Amino acid sequence: MSAPASQTPAFAKEIALLAVLATLWGASYTFIKIGVETIPPITFIAARTLIAGGLLLAIIKMRGLWLPRDPAIWKRFLIQACINSVIPFTLIAWAELTVDAGLATILNSTTPIFAFLLTVLITRHEAVTGRKVFGVAAGIVGISLIIGLEAFDGLGKELISQLAIVVATISYACAAIFGRGFKGLDPMIPAAGSLICGAVLLIPVSLVFDQPWTITPSADSILALLGLSVFSTALAFVIYFRLIHTLGSVSTTSQAYLRVPIGVGIGILFLGETLASTAWFGLIFVIAGVAAMTLPSRKKAAATA
């Protein structure tokens, strides 16, 4: 009798890669926090998309693949770039000028919740279940615990920054829905195409507003930019698309709640950050909500076993 799939070395390797993916994406918020200390957000994100897109393009060519030439597909890449990189990347980078990396991690982890709400209201391709409703409710409570108390003190700069991360999270949710239209392509192709489009959009803005030739970034910010681009973007995409094929999309999305404690822990360890008591409670609710939204049900797991 063969060993169960969950006990095979190959499965253990994929689970290890899932943990690596959660760590890479959890670390991205700390990379951003360090990077924007001396590099303006727009320039920082323009460089991120350019470096990561170039690396993915090189990997695609090494695999013997080519980017499509159809203008209609590139139009979709452009839209995907706006909602999956240009808007959310820039908003998060700007927000982290004042918001801690740990809080950014928590708020941005609610993407599956907003994606579900958007599908219910617009596309209606997701079934409404009691567990998903619980996930939405827990996520909303978590966000309220994190930013709710500050709302009573007026619209301060930090509150606006936190709301910017929520807007970025909603943008990611829109991108997840829009990205369903790339089913006929190798998953790395729309990733590279959208990142390249993002760089094309952001570089001119950076040149006009930031004048990057006048910037004197610190060595830490440059290293953070390289770490974010190479590891938390390009390498993370490669691992992500591998796991989509080996573990399946549902299991791979579990990194959404794995990266929350990892991202918060990295911020505490390397940046000396702390969370307010209400934010710790919010973290618990957010993890519970995202887990309820992403973990497969027992019946579904049994059906796919």
KEKE-3310 file (N, C-alpha, C; in steps of 0.2 Angstrom, whole numbers, plus 5000, padded with zeros to 4 digits):
npx = (5004:5003:5010:5000:4996:4998:5009:5020:5037:5037:5025:5028:5038:5031:5023:5032:5037:5026:5026:5037:5033:5023:5031:5040:5030:5025:5036:5037:5031:5039:5051:5046:5043:5056:5062:5055:5059:5070:5068:5056:5039:5033:5043:5050:5041:5040:5053:5052:5042:5048:5061:5056:5047:5056:5064:5055:5052:5064:5064:5053:5058:5068:5061:5057:5045:5035:5030:5013:5007:4996:4986:4974:4976:4986:4980:4972:4982:4987:4976:4975:4988:4986:4976:4982:4995:5000:4991:4988:5001:5007:4999:5001:5014:5015:5007:5014:5023:5019:5012:5014:5023:5018:5004:5001:5002:4992:4980:4980:4979:4966:4961:4954:4942:4936:4936:4927:4915:4914:4912:4900:4892:4894:4900:4894:4899:4903:4898:4886:4890:4887:4899:4907:4901:4903:4917:4918:4911:4920:4931:4928:4925:4938:4946:4939:4943:4956:4957:4947:4946:4954:4946:4937:4944:4946:4950:4965:4982:4987:4976:4970:4981:4979:4967:4970:4977:4967:4959:4969:4969:4956:4958:4967:4958:4949:4958:4960:4948:4947:4958:4954:4951:4962:4964:4968:4981:4999:5002:5012:5014:5004:5007:5020:5018:5009:5017:5027:5019:5015:5027:5030:5019:5022:5036:5037:5029:5036:5048:5044:5038:5046:5059:5070:5084:5089:5088:5095:5097:5098:5109:5102:5089:5091:5095:5083:5074:5079:5078:5064:5060:5067:5065:5052:5044:5047:5053:5043:5032:5035:5036:5023:5015:5020:5015:5001:4999:5003:4998:4986:4973:4965:4971:4983:4980:4980:4991:4987:4983:4993:5003:5000:5003:5017:5021:5019:5027:5040:5040:5040:5052:5063:5060:5057:5043:5027:5011:4995:4983:4970:4973:4979:4969:4961:4970:4968:4954:4955:4963:4955:4944:4950:4955:4943:4937:4946:4951:4947:4931:4927:4920:4923:4936:4937:4931:4941:4951)
npy = (4994:5011:5026:5039:5054:5065:5062:5060:5064:5073:5080:5086:5094:5104:5109:5115:5125:5133:5138:5146:5155:5162:5168:5176:5185:5190:5197:5207:5219:5224:5226:5236:5246:5250:5253:5265:5275:5282:5283:5289:5284:5282:5281:5271:5260:5260:5256:5243:5236:5237:5230:5217:5213:5212:5202:5191:5191:5186:5173:5168:5167:5159:5147:5145:5151:5164:5182:5187:5194:5200:5214:5216:5207:5213:5225:5220:5216:5229:5234:5225:5228:5241:5238:5228:5231:5245:5254:5247:5244:5256:5264:5256:5258:5272:5273:5266:5276:5281:5271:5256:5241:5229:5232:5235:5223:5215:5222:5221:5208:5205:5203:5191:5192:5204:5201:5191:5198:5207:5197:5192:5204:5208:5199:5186:5173:5165:5154:5158:5154:5149:5149:5157:5169:5171:5173:5185:5194:5192:5198:5211:5215:5214:5223:5235:5235:5238:5250:5257:5264:5276:5283:5290:5300:5309:5313:5308:5308:5295:5287:5290:5284:5271:5268:5269:5258:5248:5252:5248:5235:5231:5234:5224:5213:5216:5214:5200:5195:5200:5194:5181:5180:5176:5163:5155:5157:5154:5155:5163:5172:5183:5188:5193:5202:5211:5217:5223:5232:5240:5246:5253:5263:5269:5274:5286:5294:5294:5300:5313:5318:5314:5315:5306:5306:5315:5310:5303:5288:5278:5264:5254:5256:5253:5240:5235:5237:5229:5217:5216:5216:5206:5194:5195:5198:5194:5180:5176:5175:5165:5154:5154:5152:5139:5132:5133:5124:5112:5111:5116:5129:5133:5128:5134:5148:5148:5154:5167:5169:5163:5172:5183:5182:5180:5191:5201:5197:5198:5212:5216:5210:5215:5228:5233:5235:5238:5232:5239:5235:5233:5231:5219:5210:5213:5207:5193:5191:5195:5184:5173:5176:5177:5164:5156:5160:5155:5141:5125:5116:5102:5092:5096:5095:5081:5076:5080:5073)
npz = (5000:4995:5002:5010:5000:5007:5015:5007:5001:4991:4993:5005:5001:4993:5003:5011:5002:5001:5014:5012:5002:5009:5018:5010:5004:5016:5021:5012:5016:5026:5018:5010:5020:5024:5012:5007:5015:5011:4997:4986:4986:4972:4963:4970:4968:4954:4951:4957:4949:4937:4938:4943:4933:4922:4927:4927:4914:4908:4914:4908:4895:4896:4898:4886:4881:4875:4875:4871:4856:4853:4852:4859:4870:4877:4880:4890:4899:4903:4910:4920:4926:4931:4942:4949:4952:4949:4956:4969:4974:4974:4983:4995:4997:4999:5010:5020:5023:5035:5041:5051:5046:5050:5053:5040:5034:5040:5037:5023:5021:5019:5007:5001:5007:5002:4989:4988:4992:4981:4971:4975:4973:4960:4949:4954:4954:4965:4977:4991:5007:5024:5031:5023:5025:5038:5038:5031:5040:5051:5046:5043:5056:5061:5054:5058:5072:5071:5064:5069:5082:5080:5071:5078:5083:5073:5056:5055:5048:5049:5049:5036:5029:5033:5027:5014:5012:5013:5002:4992:4995:4991:4977:4974:4975:4965:4955:4956:4952:4939:4933:4931:4918:4910:4908:4897:4895:4900:4917:4921:4911:4910:4922:4921:4909:4915:4925:4917:4910:4921:4925:4913:4914:4927:4927:4919:4927:4938:4934:4931:4943:4954:4950:4950:4948:4957:4969:4984:4989:5003:5008:5014:5009:4996:4996:5001:4991:4981:4987:4988:4975:4969:4977:4984:4974:4960:4962:4971:4963:4954:4963:4967:4955:4952:4963:4961:4951:4958:4971:4969:4967:4978:4990:4989:4991:5004:5009:5012:5025:5032:5030:5038:5052:5050:5043:5052:5063:5057:5055:5069:5073:5065:5064:5076:5079:5087:5091:5095:5108:5103:5090:5090:5094:5082:5073:5076:5073:5059:5054:5057:5049:5035:5035:5035:5023:5014:5016:5011:5012:5022:5014:5001:5001:5003:4991:4982:4985)
capx = (5000:5007:5009:4996:4999:5000:5015:5025:5042:5035:5020:5031:5042:5026:5021:5038:5037:5020:5028:5042:5029:5020:5037:5042:5025:5025:5042:5037:5029:5045:5055:5043:5044:5063:5063:5052:5062:5074:5066:5049:5035:5031:5050:5051:5037:5042:5059:5050:5039:5053:5065:5053:5045:5062:5066:5050:5052:5070:5062:5049:5062:5072:5056:5055:5039:5035:5024:5009:5008:4989:4985:4969:4978:4990:4975:4970:4988:4987:4971:4978:4993:4983:4973:4986:5002:5001:4987:4989:5008:5009:4995:5004:5021:5014:5004:5019:5027:5017:5009:5019:5023:5013:4997:4999:5001:4985:4975:4981:4977:4959:4959:4949:4935:4934:4935:4920:4910:4914:4909:4893:4888:4895:4900:4890:4901:4904:4892:4886:4889:4887:4906:4910:4898:4906:4923:4917:4910:4926:4936:4926:4927:4945:4948:4936:4947:4963:4957:4940:4947:4957:4941:4934:4949:4946:4953:4972:4986:4988:4970:4970:4985:4977:4961:4973:4979:4961:4958:4973:4966:4950:4960:4969:4952:4946:4963:4959:4942:4948:4963:4951:4951:4969:4964:4971:4989:5003:5001:5018:5014:5000:5011:5026:5015:5006:5022:5030:5014:5015:5033:5029:5015:5025:5042:5036:5027:5042:5053:5041:5036:5051:5066:5075:5092:5091:5087:5101:5094:5102:5111:5097:5083:5092:5094:5076:5071:5081:5075:5057:5059:5069:5062:5045:5039:5049:5053:5037:5027:5038:5034:5015:5013:5021:5010:4994:4999:5005:4993:4979:4972:4962:4977:4989:4977:4980:4996:4984:4982:4999:5008:4999:5008:5024:5023:5019:5033:5045:5040:5042:5059:5068:5059:5055:5036:5022:5004:4990:4979:4965:4976:4980:4962:4960:4974:4964:4948:4957:4966:4950:4940:4953:4955:4936:4936:4951:4951:4942:4927:4929:4917:4926:4943:4936:4930:4947:4957)
capy = (5000:5017:5031:5044:5059:5071:5060:5059:5069:5078:5084:5090:5100:5109:5113:5120:5130:5137:5142:5151:5160:5166:5172:5181:5190:5193:5201:5213:5225:5227:5229:5243:5251:5252:5257:5272:5279:5287:5282:5291:5279:5281:5279:5264:5255:5260:5251:5237:5233:5236:5224:5211:5211:5210:5195:5186:5190:5182:5167:5165:5166:5153:5142:5144:5154:5171:5186:5187:5200:5202:5221:5215:5204:5219:5230:5217:5217:5236:5235:5221:5232:5246:5236:5223:5233:5252:5257:5244:5244:5263:5266:5253:5261:5278:5272:5264:5281:5282:5265:5251:5236:5224:5234:5235:5216:5213:5225:5219:5201:5204:5203:5186:5194:5209:5197:5187:5203:5209:5192:5192:5210:5209:5193:5181:5166:5162:5152:5161:5149:5152:5150:5163:5175:5172:5176:5192:5197:5193:5202:5218:5217:5215:5230:5240:5235:5240:5257:5260:5269:5282:5286:5294:5306:5313:5310:5310:5306:5288:5284:5290:5279:5264:5267:5268:5251:5245:5253:5244:5228:5231:5234:5217:5209:5217:5211:5193:5193:5201:5189:5175:5180:5174:5156:5152:5158:5151:5160:5168:5177:5189:5191:5197:5207:5216:5221:5227:5238:5244:5250:5258:5268:5272:5277:5293:5298:5295:5305:5320:5321:5313:5317:5301:5308:5320:5306:5299:5283:5274:5257:5250:5257:5250:5233:5233:5237:5223:5211:5216:5215:5199:5189:5196:5199:5189:5173:5174:5174:5159:5149:5154:5148:5132:5129:5133:5118:5106:5110:5119:5136:5134:5127:5140:5154:5148:5159:5173:5169:5161:5177:5188:5182:5180:5198:5205:5195:5201:5219:5216:5207:5219:5235:5235:5238:5235:5233:5241:5229:5232:5228:5211:5207:5213:5202:5187:5191:5194:5178:5169:5178:5175:5156:5154:5161:5151:5134:5121:5113:5095:5089:5098:5091:5074:5075:5081:5069)
capz = (5000:4995:5008:5008:4997:5012:5018:5003:5001:4986:4996:5010:4998:4991:5009:5013:4997:5003:5019:5009:4999:5014:5021:5005:5004:5023:5022:5007:5019:5029:5013:5008:5025:5024:5005:5006:5020:5007:4990:4985:4984:4965:4961:4973:4965:4947:4950:4959:4944:4931:4940:4944:4927:4918:4929:4925:4906:4907:4916:4903:4889:4898:4898:4879:4880:4872:4877:4866:4852:4851:4856:4864:4876:4880:4884:4897:4903:4905:4915:4926:4929:4935:4948:4953:4954:4949:4961:4976:4976:4976:4989:5001:4998:5002:5017:5024:5026:5042:5044:5052:5041:5053:5052:5033:5033:5043:5033:5016:5020:5019:5000:4999:5009:4997:4982:4989:4992:4974:4967:4976:4971:4953:4945:4956:4952:4971:4981:4997:5012:5031:5033:5020:5028:5045:5036:5029:5046:5055:5043:5044:5063:5062:5051:5063:5078:5069:5063:5071:5087:5077:5067:5083:5084:5067:5050:5055:5043:5049:5047:5029:5026:5034:5023:5008:5011:5012:4995:4989:4996:4986:4971:4973:4975:4958:4950:4956:4948:4932:4931:4929:4910:4907:4909:4891:4895:4905:4922:4922:4906:4912:4928:4918:4905:4919:4928:4912:4909:4927:4924:4908:4917:4933:4926:4917:4932:4943:4931:4931:4950:4959:4947:4953:4948:4962:4975:4986:4993:5008:5006:5016:5005:4989:4997:5002:4984:4977:4990:4987:4968:4967:4981:4986:4968:4955:4965:4974:4958:4952:4968:4967:4949:4953:4968:4958:4948:4962:4977:4967:4969:4985:4995:4988:4994:5012:5011:5014:5032:5034:5029:5042:5058:5048:5041:5059:5066:5054:5057:5076:5074:5062:5064:5082:5079:5091:5090:5100:5110:5099:5084:5091:5093:5075:5070:5077:5068:5052:5052:5057:5043:5029:5035:5034:5016:5009:5018:5008:5016:5022:5009:4995:5002:5002:4984:4978:4988)
cpx = (5004:5005:5004:4999:5002:5007:5021:5030:5040:5030:5023:5035:5037:5024:5026:5038:5031:5022:5033:5038:5026:5025:5039:5037:5024:5031:5042:5035:5035:5050:5053:5044:5051:5065:5061:5055:5067:5072:5058:5045:5034:5038:5051:5047:5038:5048:5057:5047:5044:5058:5062:5050:5050:5064:5062:5050:5058:5068:5058:5053:5066:5068:5054:5048:5040:5029:5020:5009:5001:4988:4979:4971:4982:4986:4973:4976:4988:4982:4973:4984:4991:4980:4977:4993:5002:4997:4988:4996:5010:5005:4999:5010:5020:5011:5009:5024:5025:5014:5014:5018:5018:5006:4996:4998:4994:4980:4974:4979:4970:4956:4954:4942:4932:4932:4928:4915:4909:4910:4902:4889:4888:4894:4896:4892:4903:4898:4892:4885:4889:4895:4909:4907:4901:4913:4923:4916:4916:4931:4934:4927:4934:4948:4945:4940:4953:4962:4951:4942:4950:4952:4938:4938:4949:4950:4961:4975:4986:4982:4969:4975:4983:4971:4964:4975:4973:4959:4962:4971:4960:4952:4963:4963:4949:4951:4962:4953:4944:4953:4960:4951:4957:4969:4968:4979:4992:5003:5006:5018:5010:5004:5016:5023:5012:5011:5026:5026:5015:5021:5033:5024:5018:5031:5041:5034:5032:5047:5050:5040:5042:5058:5071:5082:5094:5090:5094:5099:5100:5104:5105:5091:5084:5092:5087:5072:5073:5078:5067:5056:5061:5066:5055:5041:5041:5049:5047:5032:5029:5035:5026:5013:5014:5016:5003:4994:4999:5000:4986:4978:4970:4967:4982:4986:4978:4986:4993:4984:4989:5004:5007:5003:5015:5026:5023:5025:5039:5046:5042:5049:5064:5066:5057:5048:5032:5015:5000:4986:4973:4967:4977:4974:4960:4963:4970:4958:4950:4959:4960:4945:4943:4953:4948:4934:4940:4951:4946:4938:4929:4926:4920:4933:4942:4935:4936:4952:4959)
cpy = (5006:5022:5036:5050:5064:5069:5059:5065:5075:5083:5089:5096:5105:5113:5118:5126:5135:5141:5148:5156:5165:5171:5178:5187:5194:5198:5207:5219:5228:5230:5236:5248:5254:5256:5264:5277:5284:5287:5284:5285:5277:5278:5272:5259:5254:5255:5244:5233:5232:5230:5217:5208:5209:5203:5190:5185:5186:5175:5164:5163:5160:5146:5140:5147:5161:5175:5186:5194:5203:5209:5220:5212:5209:5224:5227:5217:5224:5237:5231:5225:5237:5244:5231:5225:5241:5255:5254:5245:5251:5266:5263:5256:5268:5278:5270:5270:5283:5276:5260:5245:5230:5226:5233:5227:5213:5216:5223:5212:5199:5203:5197:5188:5199:5206:5194:5192:5205:5204:5192:5198:5210:5203:5187:5174:5162:5160:5155:5155:5153:5153:5156:5170:5177:5175:5183:5196:5198:5197:5209:5220:5218:5221:5236:5241:5238:5248:5261:5266:5276:5286:5291:5300:5310:5310:5312:5307:5298:5285:5284:5285:5272:5263:5266:5261:5247:5246:5249:5237:5226:5230:5227:5212:5210:5213:5203:5191:5194:5196:5183:5174:5178:5167:5152:5153:5155:5157:5165:5174:5184:5192:5196:5203:5213:5220:5225:5233:5243:5248:5255:5264:5272:5276:5284:5297:5299:5300:5312:5323:5320:5315:5312:5302:5312:5316:5303:5294:5280:5267:5253:5250:5253:5242:5231:5233:5231:5217:5210:5214:5208:5193:5189:5197:5193:5182:5171:5172:5167:5153:5148:5150:5141:5128:5129:5126:5111:5105:5112:5126:5137:5133:5132:5146:5154:5152:5165:5174:5167:5167:5183:5188:5182:5187:5202:5203:5198:5209:5220:5215:5212:5226:5238:5237:5234:5236:5235:5235:5228:5229:5221:5208:5207:5208:5195:5186:5191:5187:5173:5170:5175:5167:5153:5155:5157:5144:5130:5117:5105:5091:5090:5094:5084:5072:5076:5077:5063)
cpz = (5000:5001:5005:5005:5002:5016:5014:5003:4996:4989:5001:5007:4996:4997:5011:5008:4999:5009:5017:5006:5004:5017:5016:5005:5011:5024:5017:5011:5023:5024:5011:5013:5025:5017:5005:5011:5016:4999:4990:4983:4977:4962:4963:4969:4957:4946:4952:4953:4938:4932:4940:4937:4922:4920:4927:4917:4905:4909:4910:4896:4890:4897:4890:4877:4878:4874:4871:4862:4850:4855:4861:4871:4880:4883:4890:4902:4907:4911:4921:4929:4933:4942:4952:4955:4954:4955:4968:4978:4978:4982:4995:5002:5001:5009:5022:5026:5033:5045:5045:5047:5044:5052:5044:5031:5035:5038:5026:5015:5019:5011:4998:5001:5004:4991:4983:4989:4985:4970:4968:4973:4963:4949:4947:4954:4959:4975:4988:5002:5019:5033:5030:5023:5035:5043:5034:5036:5051:5053:5044:5052:5065:5060:5056:5069:5077:5068:5066:5077:5085:5073:5072:5085:5079:5062:5051:5049:5043:5047:5039:5026:5027:5029:5016:5007:5010:5005:4991:4989:4991:4979:4969:4972:4968:4953:4950:4952:4941:4929:4929:4921:4907:4907:4903:4891:4901:4911:4923:4917:4908:4918:4925:4913:4909:4923:4923:4911:4915:4927:4919:4910:4922:4931:4923:4923:4937:4940:4932:4938:4955:4957:4951:4953:4953:4969:4977:4991:4997:5005:5008:5012:4998:4990:4998:4995:4980:4980:4989:4979:4966:4970:4982:4980:4963:4957:4968:4969:4955:4956:4967:4961:4949:4958:4966:4954:4952:4967:4975:4970:4976:4990:4995:4991:5001:5014:5014:5021:5035:5035:5035:5049:5056:5047:5048:5063:5064:5055:5064:5077:5071:5062:5071:5083:5085:5089:5096:5102:5106:5092:5084:5091:5086:5071:5070:5073:5061:5050:5052:5051:5036:5029:5033:5026:5012:5010:5014:5013:5017:5016:5002:4995:5001:4995:4980:4980:4983)
residu = (MET:SER:ALA:PRO:ALA:SER:GLN:THR:PRO:ALA:PHE:ALA:LYS:GLU:ILE:ALA:LEU:LEU:ALA:VAL:LEU:ALA:THR:LEU:TRP:GLY:ALA:SER:TYR:THR:PHE:ILE:LYS:ILE:GLY:VAL:GLU:THR:ILE:PRO:PRO:ILE:THR:PHE:ILE:ALA:ALA:ARG:THR:LEU:ILE:ALA:GLY:GLY:LEU:LEU:LEU:ALA:ILE:ILE:LYS:MET:ARG:GLY:LEU:TRP:LEU:PRO:ARG:ASP:PRO:ALA:ILE:TRP:LYS:ARG:PHE:LEU:ILE:GLN:ALA:CYS:ILE:ASN:SER:VAL:ILE:PRO:PHE:THR:LEU:ILE:ALA:TRP:ALA:GLU:LEU:THR:VAL:ASP:ALA:GLY:LEU:ALA:THR:ILE:LEU:ASN:SER:THR:THR:PRO:ILE:PHE:ALA:PHE:LEU:LEU:THR:VAL:LEU:ILE:THR:ARG:HIS:GLU:ALA:VAL:THR:GLY:ARG:LYS:VAL:PHE:GLY:VAL:ALA:ALA:GLY:ILE:VAL:GLY:ILE:SER:LEU:ILE:ILE:GLY:LEU:GLU:ALA:PHE:ASP:GLY:LEU:GLY:LYS:GLU:LEU:ILE:SER:GLN:LEU:ALA:ILE:VAL:VAL:ALA:THR:ILE:SER:TYR:ALA:CYS:ALA:ALA:ILE:PHE:GLY:ARG:GLY:PHE:LYS:GLY:LEU:ASP:PRO:MET:ILE:PRO:ALA:ALA:GLY:SER:LEU:ILE:CYS:GLY:ALA:VAL:LEU:LEU:ILE:PRO:VAL:SER:LEU:VAL:PHE:ASP:GLN:PRO:TRP:THR:ILE:THR:PRO:SER:ALA:ASP:SER:ILE:LEU:ALA:LEU:LEU:GLY:LEU:SER:VAL:PHE:SER:THR:ALA:LEU:ALA:PHE:VAL:ILE:TYR:PHE:ARG:LEU:ILE:HIS:THR:LEU:GLY:SER:VAL:SER:THR:THR:SER:GLN:ALA:TYR:LEU:ARG:VAL:PRO:ILE:GLY:VAL:GLY:ILE:GLY:ILE:LEU:PHE:LEU:GLY:GLU:THR:LEU:ALA:SER:THR:ALA:TRP:PHE:GLY:LEU:ILE:PHE:VAL:ILE:ALA:GLY:VAL:ALA:ALA:MET:THR:LEU:PRO:SER:ARG:LYS:LYS:ALA:ALA:ALA:THR:ALA)
# end
